[in-house]
Amino acid sequence: MADITVVDSDVERPRIIHDAGAIHLRHHVDGNELVIETDRPSWDSWNFDGGRSPERHLTLQLPHDHALGASLVITTFGGDVTLDGRFGDITATTSGGDFSLEGKAASLALENVAGDSRVNLDDAPATMSIQTSAGDQDVTLPVGDYGITTKAGLGDIRNGLGNNPDAARQYRFESRVGDILIGPRQPD
């Protein structure tokens, strides 16, 4: 298991902090893309002794000007994902951990197999889709005009923002097992 945190920070260049122990992380820039890889086939390999290893952590600090337009593609197999800052497009596929986004995103496409999803945005993204197999969704957005489609197999749906099918911003929230809670962001 490995938790991943990406933060918009007061650093001059991207900084990676981890406690991977014997596992080596490599990173390189490929065009406009920062790629972080391990010498193991997946993050699951960080926990290689049948579940007795302590949970591992990786933090990526991005300079404010980088984070603002940074598109993030995150795939995890165990462990929480925490994003805090102002980002571009976010695509995340997580399994076996909670997902949390605080701040801004140009767009969000999230598939969370087993874990809760908490999204608290300062601005409305152009598009948003959140799908969970087992876990609650708790989403807060600025008051606005949105087309909101919801579907829950087993769970309650509460939409405190309404639904305008003709709105420019169309959002989709689906959960097989878990509640979907959508509400207005409270002023600071």
N, CA and C atoms as a LAMMPS dump frame, in Angstrom:
ITEM: TIMESTEP
0
ITEM: NUMBER OF ATOMS
564
ITEM: BOX BOUNDS ff ff ff
-5.0000000000000000e+02 5.0000000000000000e+02
-5.0000000000000000e+02 5.0000000000000000e+02
-5.0000000000000000e+02 5.0000000000000000e+02
ITEM: ATOMS id mol type element x y z
1 1 1 N 0.841 -1.171 0
2 1 2 C 0 0 0
3 1 3 C 0.886 1.234 0
4 2 1 N 0.47 2.229 -0.738
5 2 2 C 1.217 3.478 -0.773
6 2 3 C 0.234 4.627 -0.915
7 3 1 N 0.356 5.615 -0.058
8 3 2 C -0.445 6.819 -0.173
9 3 3 C 0.3 7.803 -1.055
10 4 1 N -0.462 8.516 -1.893
11 4 2 C 0.116 9.502 -2.8
12 4 3 C -0.526 10.849 -2.505
13 5 1 N 0.317 11.873 -2.344
14 5 2 C -0.158 13.231 -2.123
15 5 3 C 0.5 14.135 -3.156
16 6 1 N -0.317 14.971 -3.817
17 6 2 C 0.197 15.975 -4.748
18 6 3 C -0.285 17.323 -4.234
19 7 1 N 0.663 18.237 -4.005
20 7 2 C 0.313 19.539 -3.448
21 7 3 C 0.911 20.669 -4.278
22 8 1 N 0.166 21.744 -4.338
23 8 2 C 0.573 23.015 -4.915
24 8 3 C 1.37 23.696 -3.801
25 9 1 N 2.676 23.951 -4.022
26 9 2 C 3.553 24.303 -2.908
27 9 3 C 4.482 25.469 -3.237
28 10 1 N 5.132 25.987 -2.207
29 10 2 C 6.114 27.064 -2.352
30 10 3 C 7.499 26.49 -2.633
31 11 1 N 7.633 25.746 -3.708
32 11 2 C 8.93 25.211 -4.126
33 11 3 C 9.241 25.781 -5.502
34 12 1 N 10.525 25.809 -5.87
35 12 2 C 10.92 26.38 -7.157
36 12 3 C 10.813 25.384 -8.3
37 13 1 N 10.933 24.082 -7.993
38 13 2 C 10.809 23.049 -9.019
39 13 3 C 10.143 21.833 -8.379
40 14 1 N 9.589 20.927 -9.171
41 14 2 C 8.926 19.76 -8.583
42 14 3 C 9.855 19.013 -7.625
43 15 1 N 9.281 18.579 -6.513
44 15 2 C 10.054 17.882 -5.488
45 15 3 C 9.309 16.607 -5.092
46 16 1 N 10.028 15.493 -5.045
47 16 2 C 9.452 14.203 -4.676
48 16 3 C 10 13.799 -3.314
49 17 1 N 9.102 13.486 -2.402
50 17 2 C 9.481 13.02 -1.067
51 17 3 C 8.838 11.651 -0.885
52 18 1 N 9.636 10.649 -0.487
53 18 2 C 9.059 9.315 -0.312
54 18 3 C 9.803 8.546 0.762
55 19 1 N 9.141 7.524 1.252
56 19 2 C 9.758 6.622 2.223
57 19 3 C 9.679 5.191 1.684
58 20 1 N 10.18 5.02 0.478
59 20 2 C 10.061 3.741 -0.226
60 20 3 C 11.015 2.675 0.28
61 21 1 N 11.898 3.029 1.176
62 21 2 C 12.84 2.031 1.688
63 21 3 C 13.744 1.516 0.581
64 22 1 N 13.759 0.206 0.388
65 22 2 C 14.64 -0.422 -0.597
66 22 3 C 14.138 -0.267 -2.026
67 23 1 N 12.925 0.202 -2.191
68 23 2 C 12.388 0.376 -3.533
69 23 3 C 12.873 1.713 -4.074
70 24 1 N 13.369 1.696 -5.282
71 24 2 C 13.943 2.897 -5.876
72 24 3 C 12.934 3.567 -6.803
73 25 1 N 12.789 4.866 -6.637
74 25 2 C 11.951 5.652 -7.526
75 25 3 C 12.839 6.348 -8.543
76 26 1 N 12.356 6.371 -9.764
77 26 2 C 13.032 7.106 -10.826
78 26 3 C 12.041 8.128 -11.367
79 27 1 N 12.56 9.251 -11.784
80 27 2 C 11.689 10.21 -12.439
81 27 3 C 12.444 10.873 -13.583
82 28 1 N 11.679 11.248 -14.583
83 28 2 C 12.243 11.966 -15.717
84 28 3 C 11.139 12.816 -16.341
85 29 1 N 11.554 13.779 -17.115
86 29 2 C 10.612 14.628 -17.822
87 29 3 C 10.551 14.159 -19.264
88 30 1 N 9.343 13.889 -19.73
89 30 2 C 9.091 13.435 -21.094
90 30 3 C 8.205 14.489 -21.753
91 31 1 N 8.82 15.409 -22.489
92 31 2 C 8.071 16.54 -23.038
93 31 3 C 7.606 17.419 -21.888
94 32 1 N 6.302 17.571 -21.763
95 32 2 C 5.733 18.34 -20.655
96 32 3 C 5.279 17.444 -19.509
97 33 1 N 5.701 16.199 -19.511
98 33 2 C 5.208 15.22 -18.55
99 33 3 C 6.295 14.788 -17.572
100 34 1 N 5.987 14.844 -16.278
101 34 2 C 6.867 14.307 -15.248
102 34 3 C 6.411 12.877 -14.986
103 35 1 N 7.292 11.92 -15.217
104 35 2 C 6.968 10.506 -15.051
105 35 3 C 7.712 9.983 -13.827
106 36 1 N 6.965 9.371 -12.904
107 36 2 C 7.557 8.766 -11.712
108 36 3 C 7.303 7.269 -11.79
109 37 1 N 8.382 6.479 -11.693
110 37 2 C 8.271 5.029 -11.809
111 37 3 C 9.008 4.364 -10.657
112 38 1 N 8.643 3.11 -10.377
113 38 2 C 9.354 2.329 -9.369
114 38 3 C 10.078 1.18 -10.051
115 39 1 N 10.958 0.522 -9.305
116 39 2 C 11.615 -0.662 -9.842
117 39 3 C 10.775 -1.91 -9.576
118 40 1 N 9.544 -1.726 -9.147
119 40 2 C 8.585 -2.813 -8.938
120 40 3 C 7.455 -2.626 -9.939
121 41 1 N 6.737 -3.698 -10.288
122 41 2 C 5.681 -3.562 -11.285
123 41 3 C 4.483 -2.732 -10.837
124 42 1 N 4.252 -2.606 -9.53
125 42 2 C 3.122 -1.792 -9.081
126 42 3 C 3.373 -1.292 -7.672
127 43 1 N 2.572 -0.313 -7.255
128 43 2 C 2.678 0.202 -5.896
129 43 3 C 2.407 -0.901 -4.887
130 44 1 N 1.599 -1.925 -5.255
131 44 2 C 1.345 -3.044 -4.349
132 44 3 C 2.64 -3.679 -3.885
133 45 1 N 3.674 -3.646 -4.709
134 45 2 C 4.933 -4.291 -4.359
135 45 3 C 5.612 -3.631 -3.174
136 46 1 N 5.19 -2.415 -2.818
137 46 2 C 5.765 -1.778 -1.637
138 46 3 C 5.425 -2.585 -0.393
139 47 1 N 4.339 -3.331 -0.459
140 47 2 C 3.9 -4.123 0.683
141 47 3 C 4.106 -5.59 0.322
142 48 1 N 5.333 -6.064 0.429
143 48 2 C 5.69 -7.361 -0.137
144 48 3 C 5.786 -8.496 0.865
145 49 1 N 5.409 -8.288 2.119
146 49 2 C 5.55 -9.381 3.081
147 49 3 C 4.21 -9.851 3.641
148 50 1 N 3.186 -9.894 2.792
149 50 2 C 1.897 -10.411 3.227
150 50 3 C 1.091 -9.446 4.081
151 51 1 N 1.352 -8.179 3.965
152 51 2 C 0.547 -7.191 4.662
153 51 3 C 1.135 -6.681 5.96
154 52 1 N 2.335 -7.071 6.308
155 52 2 C 2.916 -6.632 7.575
156 52 3 C 3.785 -5.383 7.43
157 53 1 N 4.083 -4.982 6.21
158 53 2 C 4.917 -3.79 6.009
159 53 3 C 4.129 -2.536 6.366
160 54 1 N 4.798 -1.521 6.864
161 54 2 C 4.095 -0.268 7.127
162 54 3 C 3.678 0.374 5.808
163 55 1 N 2.643 1.168 5.886
164 55 2 C 2.173 1.86 4.7
165 55 3 C 3.234 2.85 4.227
166 56 1 N 3.399 2.988 2.934
167 56 2 C 4.391 3.887 2.346
168 56 3 C 3.715 5.173 1.879
169 57 1 N 4.519 6.219 1.725
170 57 2 C 3.993 7.524 1.329
171 57 3 C 4.878 8.14 0.247
172 58 1 N 4.231 8.784 -0.712
173 58 2 C 4.928 9.552 -1.732
174 58 3 C 4.237 10.903 -1.816
175 59 1 N 5.011 11.969 -1.715
176 59 2 C 4.477 13.321 -1.852
177 59 3 C 5.181 14.002 -3.013
178 60 1 N 4.39 14.573 -3.908
179 60 2 C 4.913 15.362 -5.02
180 60 3 C 4.506 16.807 -4.772
181 61 1 N 5.511 17.669 -4.578
182 61 2 C 5.265 19.092 -4.406
183 61 3 C 5.505 19.773 -5.747
184 62 1 N 4.508 20.524 -6.21
185 62 2 C 4.622 21.244 -7.48
186 62 3 C 4.649 22.741 -7.215
187 63 1 N 5.518 23.481 -7.937
188 63 2 C 5.504 24.939 -7.808
189 63 3 C 4.134 25.476 -8.22
190 64 1 N 3.737 26.579 -7.634
191 64 2 C 2.421 27.147 -7.919
192 64 3 C 2.179 27.31 -9.418
193 65 1 N 3.157 27.839 -10.155
194 65 2 C 2.952 28.068 -11.588
195 65 3 C 2.897 26.757 -12.372
196 66 1 N 3.515 25.691 -11.909
197 66 2 C 3.429 24.389 -12.57
198 66 3 C 2.089 23.721 -12.285
199 67 1 N 1.656 23.769 -11.042
200 67 2 C 0.438 23.074 -10.633
201 67 3 C -0.781 23.627 -11.349
202 68 1 N -0.797 24.942 -11.587
203 68 2 C -1.959 25.59 -12.173
204 68 3 C -2.393 24.93 -13.471
205 69 1 N -1.478 24.547 -14.316
206 69 2 C -1.841 23.919 -15.575
207 69 3 C -1.505 22.45 -15.638
208 70 1 N -1.03 21.888 -14.543
209 70 2 C -0.565 20.502 -14.562
210 70 3 C -1.732 19.539 -14.704
211 71 1 N -1.662 18.719 -15.732
212 71 2 C -2.618 17.632 -15.876
213 71 3 C -2.058 16.434 -15.133
214 72 1 N -2.892 15.785 -14.341
215 72 2 C -2.462 14.65 -13.54
216 72 3 C -3.146 13.383 -14.024
217 73 1 N -2.361 12.33 -14.197
218 73 2 C -2.894 10.999 -14.488
219 73 3 C -2.357 10.099 -13.39
220 74 1 N -3.258 9.58 -12.562
221 74 2 C -2.854 8.808 -11.39
222 74 3 C -3.555 7.459 -11.421
223 75 1 N -2.774 6.392 -11.243
224 75 2 C -3.323 5.044 -11.129
225 75 3 C -2.719 4.401 -9.893
226 76 1 N -3.567 3.918 -8.99
227 76 2 C -3.071 3.278 -7.77
228 76 3 C -3.786 1.955 -7.537
229 77 1 N -3.112 1.079 -6.813
230 77 2 C -3.666 -0.207 -6.403
231 77 3 C -3.436 -0.351 -4.903
232 78 1 N -4.149 0.407 -4.11
233 78 2 C -4.013 0.361 -2.669
234 78 3 C -3.342 1.61 -2.146
235 79 1 N -4.026 2.316 -1.263
236 79 2 C -3.489 3.543 -0.697
237 79 3 C -4.354 4.727 -1.079
238 80 1 N -4.297 5.75 -0.273
239 80 2 C -5.095 6.948 -0.496
240 80 3 C -4.402 7.891 -1.468
241 81 1 N -5.216 8.692 -2.165
242 81 2 C -4.716 9.741 -3.052
243 81 3 C -5.271 11.066 -2.536
244 82 1 N -4.38 12.023 -2.28
245 82 2 C -4.779 13.341 -1.799
246 82 3 C -4.189 14.392 -2.732
247 83 1 N -5.056 15.225 -3.297
248 83 2 C -4.632 16.314 -4.178
249 83 3 C -5.081 17.623 -3.541
250 84 1 N -4.148 18.552 -3.407
251 84 2 C -4.457 19.822 -2.765
252 84 3 C -3.785 20.933 -3.559
253 85 1 N -4.598 21.726 -4.266
254 85 2 C -4.027 22.814 -5.045
255 85 3 C -4.872 23.154 -6.256
256 86 1 N -4.218 23.793 -7.231
257 86 2 C -4.867 24.237 -8.464
258 86 3 C -4.263 23.441 -9.607
259 87 1 N -5.068 22.607 -10.246
260 87 2 C -4.554 21.696 -11.261
261 87 3 C -5.311 21.844 -12.575
262 88 1 N -4.726 21.274 -13.614
263 88 2 C -5.387 21.183 -14.907
264 88 3 C -6.323 19.986 -14.896
265 89 1 N -6.31 19.217 -15.981
266 89 2 C -7.161 18.034 -16.087
267 89 3 C -6.645 16.933 -15.162
268 90 1 N -7.559 16.282 -14.456
269 90 2 C -7.196 15.184 -13.558
270 90 3 C -7.924 13.927 -14.001
271 91 1 N -7.154 12.868 -14.234
272 91 2 C -7.706 11.546 -14.514
273 91 3 C -7.128 10.609 -13.47
274 92 1 N -7.994 9.967 -12.689
275 92 2 C -7.512 9.095 -11.617
276 92 3 C -8.295 7.79 -11.608
277 93 1 N -7.561 6.698 -11.478
278 93 2 C -8.143 5.373 -11.296
279 93 3 C -7.528 4.811 -10.027
280 94 1 N -8.362 4.596 -9.017
281 94 2 C -7.857 4.131 -7.734
282 94 3 C -8.583 2.858 -7.327
283 95 1 N -7.89 2.035 -6.564
284 95 2 C -8.466 0.787 -6.076
285 95 3 C -7.964 0.55 -4.661
286 96 1 N -8.875 0.434 -3.717
287 96 2 C -8.47 0.14 -2.354
288 96 3 C -7.92 1.321 -1.599
289 97 1 N -8.534 2.479 -1.761
290 97 2 C -8.091 3.659 -1.031
291 97 3 C -9.024 4.825 -1.272
292 98 1 N -8.976 5.796 -0.399
293 98 2 C -9.806 6.986 -0.529
294 98 3 C -9.153 7.984 -1.476
295 99 1 N -9.996 8.826 -2.099
296 99 2 C -9.54 9.881 -3.002
297 99 3 C -10.037 11.201 -2.443
298 100 1 N -9.155 12.201 -2.394
299 100 2 C -9.534 13.517 -1.904
300 100 3 C -8.936 14.589 -2.811
301 101 1 N -9.777 15.535 -3.225
302 101 2 C -9.336 16.672 -4.035
303 101 3 C -9.851 17.942 -3.379
304 102 1 N -8.935 18.855 -3.112
305 102 2 C -9.261 20.14 -2.506
306 102 3 C -8.651 21.225 -3.384
307 103 1 N -9.463 22.198 -3.834
308 103 2 C -8.909 23.299 -4.616
309 103 3 C -9.605 23.488 -5.942
310 104 1 N -8.828 23.349 -7.028
311 104 2 C -9.355 23.594 -8.371
312 104 3 C -8.873 22.516 -9.329
313 105 1 N -9.703 22.216 -10.327
314 105 2 C -9.339 21.297 -11.404
315 105 3 C -10.038 21.762 -12.673
316 106 1 N -9.316 21.755 -13.798
317 106 2 C -9.937 22.117 -15.07
318 106 3 C -11.016 21.101 -15.43
319 107 1 N -10.726 19.806 -15.183
320 107 2 C -11.703 18.734 -15.363
321 107 3 C -11.317 17.585 -14.441
322 108 1 N -12.285 16.71 -14.158
323 108 2 C -12.024 15.563 -13.29
324 108 3 C -12.726 14.334 -13.837
325 109 1 N -11.959 13.264 -14.041
326 109 2 C -12.502 11.945 -14.382
327 109 3 C -11.936 10.978 -13.354
328 110 1 N -12.798 10.465 -12.472
329 110 2 C -12.359 9.612 -11.371
330 110 3 C -13.118 8.296 -11.396
331 111 1 N -12.368 7.206 -11.306
332 111 2 C -12.954 5.885 -11.099
333 111 3 C -12.306 5.317 -9.843
334 112 1 N -13.117 5.106 -8.809
335 112 2 C -12.615 4.617 -7.529
336 112 3 C -13.299 3.287 -7.232
337 113 1 N -12.531 2.201 -7.249
338 113 2 C -13.109 0.865 -7.108
339 113 3 C -13.556 0.583 -5.677
340 114 1 N -12.764 0.884 -4.685
341 114 2 C -13.139 0.603 -3.299
342 114 3 C -12.546 1.674 -2.398
343 115 1 N -13.343 2.678 -2.108
344 115 2 C -12.881 3.769 -1.263
345 115 3 C -13.808 4.957 -1.409
346 116 1 N -13.785 5.822 -0.436
347 116 2 C -14.6 7.028 -0.472
348 116 3 C -13.928 8.087 -1.339
349 117 1 N -14.754 8.964 -1.919
350 117 2 C -14.252 10.051 -2.763
351 117 3 C -14.781 11.368 -2.212
352 118 1 N -13.86 12.267 -1.885
353 118 2 C -14.226 13.582 -1.359
354 118 3 C -13.648 14.64 -2.288
355 119 1 N -14.519 15.481 -2.848
356 119 2 C -14.104 16.518 -3.79
357 119 3 C -14.683 17.841 -3.299
358 120 1 N -13.811 18.81 -3.029
359 120 2 C -14.22 20.115 -2.53
360 120 3 C -13.542 21.162 -3.411
361 121 1 N -14.305 21.739 -4.349
362 121 2 C -13.718 22.608 -5.367
363 121 3 C -14.102 24.07 -5.178
364 122 1 N -13.104 24.944 -5.407
365 122 2 C -13.312 26.391 -5.354
366 122 3 C -14.013 26.902 -6.608
367 123 1 N -13.723 26.289 -7.752
368 123 2 C -14.307 26.657 -9.041
369 123 3 C -14.903 25.417 -9.685
370 124 1 N -15.876 25.628 -10.55
371 124 2 C -16.518 24.518 -11.241
372 124 3 C -15.651 24.063 -12.416
373 125 1 N -15.32 22.779 -12.483
374 125 2 C -14.545 22.282 -13.621
375 125 3 C -15.403 22.236 -14.886
376 126 1 N -14.748 22.197 -16.043
377 126 2 C -15.472 22.123 -17.314
378 126 3 C -16.287 20.837 -17.396
379 127 1 N -15.693 19.718 -16.984
380 127 2 C -16.393 18.431 -16.964
381 127 3 C -16.013 17.687 -15.693
382 128 1 N -16.921 16.807 -15.244
383 128 2 C -16.615 15.986 -14.079
384 128 3 C -17.417 14.694 -14.169
385 129 1 N -16.714 13.583 -13.923
386 129 2 C -17.339 12.27 -13.862
387 129 3 C -16.7 11.511 -12.71
388 130 1 N -17.524 11.037 -11.772
389 130 2 C -17.03 10.245 -10.65
390 130 3 C -17.819 8.946 -10.62
391 131 1 N -17.09 7.833 -10.671
392 131 2 C -17.706 6.507 -10.61
393 131 3 C -17.057 5.729 -9.48
394 132 1 N -17.888 5.173 -8.594
395 132 2 C -17.368 4.348 -7.514
396 132 3 C -18.088 3.008 -7.516
397 133 1 N -17.346 1.953 -7.211
398 133 2 C -17.955 0.635 -7.069
399 133 3 C -18.45 0.433 -5.645
400 134 1 N -17.62 0.761 -4.67
401 134 2 C -17.983 0.635 -3.259
402 134 3 C -17.342 1.782 -2.5
403 135 1 N -18.156 2.75 -2.141
404 135 2 C -17.644 3.909 -1.422
405 135 3 C -18.556 5.099 -1.618
406 136 1 N -18.541 5.992 -0.663
407 136 2 C -19.369 7.195 -0.722
408 136 3 C -18.691 8.28 -1.543
409 137 1 N -19.522 9.156 -2.116
410 137 2 C -19.043 10.341 -2.819
411 137 3 C -19.568 11.565 -2.074
412 138 1 N -18.692 12.488 -1.76
413 138 2 C -19.065 13.735 -1.1
414 138 3 C -18.439 14.861 -1.917
415 139 1 N -19.287 15.605 -2.639
416 139 2 C -18.811 16.618 -3.584
417 139 3 C -19.395 17.972 -3.209
418 140 1 N -18.531 18.987 -3.108
419 140 2 C -19.001 20.351 -2.901
420 140 3 C -18.46 21.231 -4.018
421 141 1 N -19.356 22.085 -4.529
422 141 2 C -19.048 22.984 -5.645
423 141 3 C -19.599 24.371 -5.333
424 142 1 N -19.068 25.404 -5.995
425 142 2 C -19.683 26.719 -5.852
426 142 3 C -21.128 26.667 -6.363
427 143 1 N -21.969 27.495 -5.8
428 143 2 C -23.342 27.568 -6.286
429 143 3 C -23.282 27.967 -7.755
430 144 1 N -24.049 27.277 -8.6
431 144 2 C -24.022 27.56 -10.025
432 144 3 C -25.064 26.752 -10.765
433 145 1 N -24.99 26.84 -12.072
434 145 2 C -25.931 26.172 -12.964
435 145 3 C -25.251 24.941 -13.554
436 146 1 N -25.689 23.754 -13.151
437 146 2 C -25.051 22.511 -13.577
438 146 3 C -26.095 21.511 -14.056
439 147 1 N -25.679 20.7 -15.017
440 147 2 C -26.437 19.515 -15.373
441 147 3 C -25.841 18.365 -14.584
442 148 1 N -26.613 17.807 -13.665
443 148 2 C -26.085 16.775 -12.774
444 148 3 C -26.879 15.494 -12.959
445 149 1 N -26.184 14.452 -13.393
446 149 2 C -26.784 13.133 -13.549
447 149 3 C -26.244 12.242 -12.442
448 150 1 N -27.15 11.569 -11.723
449 150 2 C -26.73 10.687 -10.634
450 150 3 C -27.367 9.317 -10.799
451 151 1 N -26.639 8.304 -10.321
452 151 2 C -27.162 6.937 -10.341
453 151 3 C -26.487 6.177 -9.207
454 152 1 N -27.304 5.576 -8.333
455 152 2 C -26.762 4.786 -7.225
456 152 3 C -27.519 3.469 -7.152
457 153 1 N -26.775 2.363 -7.121
458 153 2 C -27.401 1.056 -6.975
459 153 3 C -27.926 0.887 -5.56
460 154 1 N -27.037 0.836 -4.594
461 154 2 C -27.38 0.744 -3.176
462 154 3 C -26.776 1.942 -2.469
463 155 1 N -27.607 2.898 -2.14
464 155 2 C -27.121 4.095 -1.471
465 155 3 C -28.064 5.248 -1.713
466 156 1 N -27.934 6.261 -0.897
467 156 2 C -28.777 7.446 -1.003
468 156 3 C -28.134 8.469 -1.929
469 157 1 N -29 9.274 -2.559
470 157 2 C -28.541 10.383 -3.399
471 157 3 C -29.135 11.665 -2.828
472 158 1 N -28.267 12.643 -2.558
473 158 2 C -28.724 13.966 -2.136
474 158 3 C -28.004 15.003 -2.986
475 159 1 N -28.775 15.736 -3.78
476 159 2 C -28.219 16.76 -4.653
477 159 3 C -28.744 18.117 -4.205
478 160 1 N -27.909 18.874 -3.529
479 160 2 C -28.294 20.189 -3.041
480 160 3 C -28.031 21.314 -4.026
481 161 1 N -27.623 20.972 -5.255
482 161 2 C -27.332 22.004 -6.259
483 161 3 C -28.349 22.032 -7.391
484 162 1 N -29.247 21.069 -7.441
485 162 2 C -30.237 21.02 -8.501
486 162 3 C -29.672 20.434 -9.783
487 163 1 N -30.491 20.463 -10.824
488 163 2 C -30.091 19.898 -12.115
489 163 3 C -30.723 20.698 -13.24
490 164 1 N -29.904 21.231 -14.118
491 164 2 C -30.377 21.898 -15.326
492 164 3 C -29.814 21.129 -16.513
493 165 1 N -30.637 20.307 -17.18
494 165 2 C -30.14 19.504 -18.299
495 165 3 C -29.54 20.331 -19.435
496 166 1 N -29.861 21.632 -19.491
497 166 2 C -29.35 22.497 -20.555
498 166 3 C -28.106 23.286 -20.145
499 167 1 N -27.615 23.07 -18.939
500 167 2 C -26.454 23.82 -18.447
501 167 3 C -25.203 23.489 -19.256
502 168 1 N -24.309 24.447 -19.337
503 168 2 C -23.051 24.247 -20.077
504 168 3 C -22.172 23.195 -19.401
505 169 1 N -22.196 23.155 -18.099
506 169 2 C -21.37 22.187 -17.357
507 169 3 C -22.222 20.972 -16.998
508 170 1 N -21.836 19.83 -17.558
509 170 2 C -22.553 18.577 -17.324
510 170 3 C -21.685 17.645 -16.481
511 171 1 N -22.22 17.187 -15.361
512 171 2 C -21.482 16.32 -14.439
513 171 3 C -22.239 15.012 -14.242
514 172 1 N -21.46 13.935 -14.046
515 172 2 C -22.051 12.607 -13.862
516 172 3 C -21.453 11.953 -12.618
517 173 1 N -22.339 11.418 -11.783
518 173 2 C -21.929 10.745 -10.553
519 173 3 C -22.632 9.396 -10.49
520 174 1 N -21.853 8.313 -10.372
521 174 2 C -22.423 6.969 -10.3
522 174 3 C -21.766 6.195 -9.168
523 175 1 N -22.592 5.415 -8.453
524 175 2 C -22.074 4.566 -7.385
525 175 3 C -22.865 3.263 -7.364
526 176 1 N -22.166 2.143 -7.342
527 176 2 C -22.855 0.852 -7.212
528 176 3 C -23.308 0.645 -5.771
529 177 1 N -22.395 0.853 -4.822
530 177 2 C -22.706 0.714 -3.4
531 177 3 C -22.095 1.911 -2.682
532 178 1 N -22.94 2.808 -2.213
533 178 2 C -22.453 3.991 -1.515
534 178 3 C -23.339 5.189 -1.79
535 179 1 N -23.276 6.15 -0.903
536 179 2 C -24.079 7.362 -1.024
537 179 3 C -23.409 8.37 -1.949
538 180 1 N -24.244 9.207 -2.57
539 180 2 C -23.766 10.331 -3.375
540 180 3 C -24.333 11.599 -2.745
541 181 1 N -23.448 12.446 -2.239
542 181 2 C -23.847 13.698 -1.608
543 181 3 C -23.225 14.85 -2.386
544 182 1 N -24.068 15.73 -2.922
545 182 2 C -23.598 16.867 -3.711
546 182 3 C -24.182 18.125 -3.078
547 183 1 N -23.308 19.079 -2.757
548 183 2 C -23.804 20.272 -2.102
549 183 3 C -23.004 21.503 -2.443
550 184 1 N -23.51 22.667 -2.011
551 184 2 C -22.818 23.925 -2.287
552 184 3 C -21.619 24.112 -1.367
553 185 1 N -20.586 24.697 -1.922
554 185 2 C -19.398 25.035 -1.133
555 185 3 C -19.755 26.193 -0.212
556 186 1 N -19.377 26.057 1.032
557 186 2 C -19.649 27.108 2.008
558 186 3 C -18.579 28.191 1.891
559 187 1 N -18.97 29.463 1.98
560 187 2 C -17.974 30.541 1.911
561 187 3 C -16.962 30.405 3.045
562 188 1 N -15.713 30.789 2.745
563 188 2 C -14.648 30.704 3.758
564 188 3 C -14.826 31.717 4.846
